């Protein structure tokens, strides 16, 4: 009987193509509706081609910014990024601390021991050469410099070890008496100046403290030598100061004798002034030397910078 689909091929083909035609028609209708909406948006709202171009440019810029932020996040997420490990230019990460920060604690201890021994030997040799071959105040300026440098680089303990090693070395080479007058005042002065420079104290206070330590060292030396010799050497200092005053009065055409009370007061004052000039000279030498060693001391007053033409 001709009841199957094979017997009516035309009917079967018509039945299968109807859903396809409906889908195509639906798609065409949705497409035309979208086109009509776009045309109405352009024509009805009065939007021209320039506004569309601006919108396109803004969208492209936002996409580029989003891509840049994603790249930055990706670079930050990379382990061992150089930008994360680079130290900032802060006072804690100054050039003089960069090498020590890169070293492990074991190598830092070794480097501190080597520098302490080297600078202690250098300070002792400067004292030894100045004692046997005195060159005036040239080498005397450098007596507290090595100990102060150790304090700036490695702290209080290393500077005290430097002063102690210099004392022991000079005790072997020259005897305990000469080593004591090196330790007091120059060893103590080097430690104190290093501590003040490390804390950023200004020049006036540092010079005042250094002058007091130097004056104490002068009177300690007079007392020690007087004890060893058995004579009062302070009278020799007073006689020298009296001759200086007589020479000044003679040059000024003053027909008078210096007052004994004035001499007694003026002798310690002259010692203090002499040590003030000495400590000021030490500051100038430390300013020039330590800046080149990348261990700077506090900046001098403005008038000194102007005179020296040094920033």
ChimeraX attribute file (.defattr): number of C-alpha atoms within 10 A of each C-alpha:
attribute: neighborCount
match mode: 1-to-1
recipient: residues
	/A:1	4
	/A:2	7
	/A:3	7
	/A:4	9
	/A:5	11
	/A:6	10
	/A:7	11
	/A:8	11
	/A:9	10
	/A:10	10
	/A:11	11
	/A:12	13
	/A:13	11
	/A:14	10
	/A:15	10
	/A:16	10
	/A:17	10
	/A:18	10
	/A:19	11
	/A:20	11
	/A:21	11
	/A:22	11
	/A:23	11
	/A:24	10
	/A:25	12
	/A:26	12
	/A:27	12
	/A:28	12
	/A:29	12
	/A:30	11
	/A:31	12
	/A:32	12
	/A:33	12
	/A:34	12
	/A:35	12
	/A:36	12
	/A:37	13
	/A:38	12
	/A:39	12
	/A:40	13
	/A:41	12
	/A:42	14
	/A:43	11
	/A:44	10
	/A:45	9
	/A:46	10
	/A:47	12
	/A:48	10
	/A:49	10
	/A:50	9
	/A:51	11
	/A:52	12
	/A:53	11
	/A:54	11
	/A:55	12
	/A:56	12
	/A:57	12
	/A:58	12
	/A:59	12
	/A:60	12
	/A:61	12
	/A:62	12
	/A:63	12
	/A:64	12
	/A:65	12
	/A:66	12
	/A:67	12
	/A:68	12
	/A:69	12
	/A:70	12
	/A:71	12
	/A:72	11
	/A:73	11
	/A:74	10
	/A:75	14
	/A:76	14
	/A:77	10
	/A:78	10
	/A:79	8
	/A:80	9
	/A:81	11
	/A:82	11
	/A:83	9
	/A:84	12
	/A:85	8
	/A:86	8
	/A:87	12
	/A:88	10
	/A:89	9
	/A:90	8
	/A:91	8
	/A:92	11
	/A:93	12
	/A:94	14
	/A:95	13
	/A:96	15
	/A:97	14
	/A:98	12
	/A:99	10
	/A:100	17
	/A:101	11
	/A:102	10
	/A:103	12
	/A:104	9
	/A:105	11
	/A:106	8
	/A:107	12
	/A:108	16
	/A:109	13
	/A:110	11
	/A:111	15
	/A:112	17
	/A:113	15
	/A:114	12
	/A:115	18
	/A:116	27
	/A:117	16
	/A:118	13
	/A:119	22
	/A:120	24
	/A:121	18
	/A:122	18
	/A:123	25
	/A:124	23
	/A:125	16
	/A:126	15
	/A:127	22
	/A:128	17
	/A:129	12
	/A:130	17
	/A:131	14
	/A:132	8
	/A:133	10
	/A:134	13
	/A:135	11
	/A:136	9
	/A:137	10
	/A:138	9
	/A:139	15
	/A:140	18
	/A:141	19
	/A:142	20
	/A:143	24
	/A:144	26
	/A:145	26
	/A:146	27
	/A:147	32
	/A:148	30
	/A:149	28
	/A:150	26
	/A:151	25
	/A:152	25
	/A:153	20
	/A:154	18
	/A:155	17
	/A:156	19
	/A:157	11
	/A:158	21
	/A:159	29
	/A:160	20
	/A:161	17
	/A:162	29
	/A:163	28
	/A:164	16
	/A:165	19
	/A:166	27
	/A:167	25
	/A:168	19
	/A:169	18
	/A:170	24
	/A:171	15
	/A:172	11
	/A:173	13
	/A:174	13
	/A:175	13
	/A:176	15
	/A:177	14
	/A:178	17
	/A:179	23
	/A:180	19
	/A:181	17
	/A:182	23
	/A:183	21
	/A:184	18
	/A:185	22
	/A:186	24
	/A:187	27
	/A:188	22
	/A:189	25
	/A:190	26
	/A:191	27
	/A:192	22
	/A:193	27
	/A:194	27
	/A:195	19
	/A:196	20
	/A:197	21
	/A:198	20
	/A:199	12
	/A:200	14
	/A:201	15
	/A:202	15
	/A:203	19
	/A:204	12
	/A:205	11
	/A:206	20
	/A:207	21
	/A:208	16
	/A:209	18
	/A:210	26
	/A:211	23
	/A:212	19
	/A:213	21
	/A:214	24
	/A:215	22
	/A:216	18
	/A:217	21
	/A:218	19
	/A:219	15
	/A:220	16
	/A:221	20
	/A:222	17
	/A:223	16
	/A:224	16
	/A:225	15
	/A:226	14
	/A:227	12
	/A:228	10
	/A:229	10
	/A:230	9
	/A:231	12
	/A:232	13
	/A:233	17
	/A:234	14
	/A:235	10
	/A:236	12
	/A:237	14
	/A:238	17
	/A:239	13
	/A:240	12
	/A:241	17
	/A:242	21
	/A:243	12
	/A:244	12
	/A:245	17
	/A:246	16
	/A:247	12
	/A:248	12
	/A:249	15
	/A:250	12
	/A:251	9
	/A:252	9
	/A:253	9
	/A:254	10
	/A:255	9
	/A:256	9
	/A:257	10
	/A:258	13
	/A:259	10
	/A:260	11
	/A:261	8
	/A:262	10
	/A:263	16
	/A:264	13
	/A:265	10
	/A:266	16
	/A:267	18
	/A:268	17
	/A:269	13
	/A:270	13
	/A:271	18
	/A:272	21
	/A:273	15
	/A:274	14
	/A:275	23
	/A:276	21
	/A:277	13
	/A:278	18
	/A:279	26
	/A:280	19
	/A:281	15
	/A:282	20
	/A:283	21
	/A:284	14
	/A:285	14
	/A:286	22
	/A:287	18
	/A:288	13
	/A:289	16
	/A:290	15
	/A:291	11
	/A:292	10
	/A:293	10
	/A:294	13
	/A:295	19
	/A:296	19
	/A:297	25
	/A:298	15
	/A:299	16
	/A:300	17
	/A:301	11
	/A:302	11
	/A:303	9
	/A:304	13
	/A:305	12
	/A:306	11
	/A:307	8
	/A:308	10
	/A:309	8
	/A:310	12
	/A:311	9
